[in-house]
Amino acid sequence: MQATEGGAAGEDKATRRFMAKRDAILAAAAEAINEQSAKGMTFADVARRVGLNTTSVTYYFRRKEDLAAAAFENTLDTLTAMLDEAAAEPTPELRVRRFLRLNMDRLQRINRGEETAFAVLSDLRATEDPVRGRLMAGWQRVFRKTRALWGPAEGRAKTDLHGARAHVLLENMFWVPAWLNRYEPDQFDRVEERLFDVFAHGLAGPGQRWEPAMLELPHDDPVPGRESFLLAATRLINELGYRGASVQRIASELNVTKGSFYHHLDAKDDLVIACYKRSFDTIGHAQRLADDAGGSHWTRLSSAVATLLDIQFSERGPLLRTTALSGLPLGVRAAMVERSNRIARRYAGTIMDGVAEGSIRPVDALVAAQALMALQNAAFDMRKWAGTMPRETAIRMYASTLLFGLFGGDAPAP
């Protein structure tokens, strides 16, 4: 009996040791994916991060694709557990509040070194079947659980609205780590309060309506063919990630040779930088045109947001998603993040001026601006959703999530 008990104890200890090592490998893989993308991750790099040799890693995961899939599944499982806990609250407001709290608690533990970040999900579409099918099914479950935080939907319009709100909420959770490091850890609770205030009540001041002016952005192509080239590349990078969108694939999309690629750009990093520059220039131009048009700062903000959502939902879009950052060298990545932050600060300036004149609610302008960046960035993934309704309806409904809040009705029609 004692031998049996001793054997069982030994097996339990071996199992715990196996699982601890496996968890360490998954944590290292998540770190590598977040820095280099799933396709850029290597067994050698993961092994180095956990102090093992490559052969030891393959004992746990035979192929790199298996390791990446396990890291993504760990993220999906974590999100599912948080959403299940949040769903136990009695109202949509309390459910969203709980989900935000759980995410912020996780980020605080990561900041203290008590937990590691999970793998961002930007590369899911770049995985190969049958793994891709399994992961996308997991993502759909997460999305449906998030949408269910608002309760049963009465009719198609409510389902669409809840879907927009769920998408903006999730994208904000994924975007928070990109800007939270600008705050001291003892300010994280305050950031959470201010972010939830935007979620709950939106940005519109008393009596403000949805009456944006759609701004006319230039369509000139200073270098013939370059704009269409960057547009095709942006679409593919958004869908497949930086490493998933190969030069050959981009060239095939345009039905040109790889040599044509190098006619426009010297290297693939140059391509991503050019795509980012095109996107940031478009956003900045919309902000400037909104200011030049005058009117209240609420009108300026809503006009810029509406125009950029129109671009994201249209054939002349999209803008490059921030998910492509993981494939860039650190120095270039830092420069792109800084440009993004300058755009966010311009939004913050408009918000602060709107608060002063009374057209925008008193909010933390810096936090609200980052929430808008997440909304703007995420809209690319909602093109099919937007295509099921008139464009004006899709823009109004999607913008309403932050401009009028996550819990009221849709944005008031003009």
C-alpha positions, 0 to 999 in steps of 0.5 A: 500500500505504501509503495502504491501511495509512493508511486502515485505521489511520484507520478503527481510530482512528475505531472506537476513538473511536466505541466510547470515546464509546459506552462513556462514554454507557453509563456515564452512562446507568447512573449516571442509571438508578441515580439516577432509574430507567430511565424517569426517565433522559433524553437531556438528562441523559445528554448533560450527564454526558458533555459532549455535546448531546442530538443527539450522544447520539441518533447512538449510540442513537436512542431512550431505550429503546435506551440503557436496554436497552444499559446493562442488557445491559452489566450482564448481559454483565459478570455473565456474564463474571464467572460464566464466570471463577468457573465455572472453579474446581473446587468450589462454595466456590471458585466462589462465593469467586471470584465474590465476589472479582471483584465486590469487585475491581470495587467497589474499582476504582469506589471508586478512580475507575477504573471506573463502576458498572453499571446495576442491574437493578431496572427490567428488568420495566418495559421494553416488549417486545420489549426486555423479552423479550430482557433477561429472557432475558439475566437468566435466563441469568445466573441459570442460570449462578449456579445452576450454581456449585453443580454438577449438581443431583440431583433437584428438591429440589436444583435448588430449593435451588441456585436459592434459593442463587443468588438470595440470592448475586446479591441480596447482590452487588447490595446490597453497594454500598448499605452498603459505603460505610460502610467505609474502602477499606482495609477492603474485603478484610476485609468480603469475608472476613467476608461469605464466612464467612457464605456458607460457614458460616451463622449457626447455632451448634453444634447449633442446629436450624430451629425458628422460632416464626411470629409473629402480626403485626396485620392491623388497617387503621386507615384503611379501604381504605388497607392494601389500597391500599398492598399493591397499590401495593407489588406493582406498584412491586416488579414495575415499579419506581417510575416503571413503576407509574403512578398510573393502573396502581395505581388500575386494579389496585384497580378505583378511580379516580385520584381515590381515589388522591389521597383516600389520598395527596397525591402519588406520592412520598407513596405510596412513602414510605407503602409503605416505612413500612408495610414497615419497620414490619412488619419492626420489629414482627416483630423486637420480637415475636421479642424479646418472645417470649424464648428464645435469640437464635438462636430470636429471629433465626430466628423474625423471618426466618421470619415475614418470609419468610412475608409475602413469599411470601404474599398478605398481603405483600409488603414494598417492595423497595429498588429503589424508592429510585431514584425518590425525591428524594435527601433522602427516599431518604437517610431510607429508607436510614437506616431500613433501616440501623436495622433492620439494626443491630437484627439485628446486636444480636440476632446479637451477643447470640447470639454471646455466649450461644453460639447463633449462630456468631462472625461480623461482626454488621454484615456478617451483618445486611446479608446478611440484609437482602438475603435479606429484600428479595429474597424477593419475587422468589421467590414463584412458586418458593415456590408450587411447594412447601409454604410451610414448606418454601420458608421453611426452604429459603430461610432456610437459605441464610444461617442454615445456609450456602450449601454444606451441606444444607438447614436441619435439619428440626424 
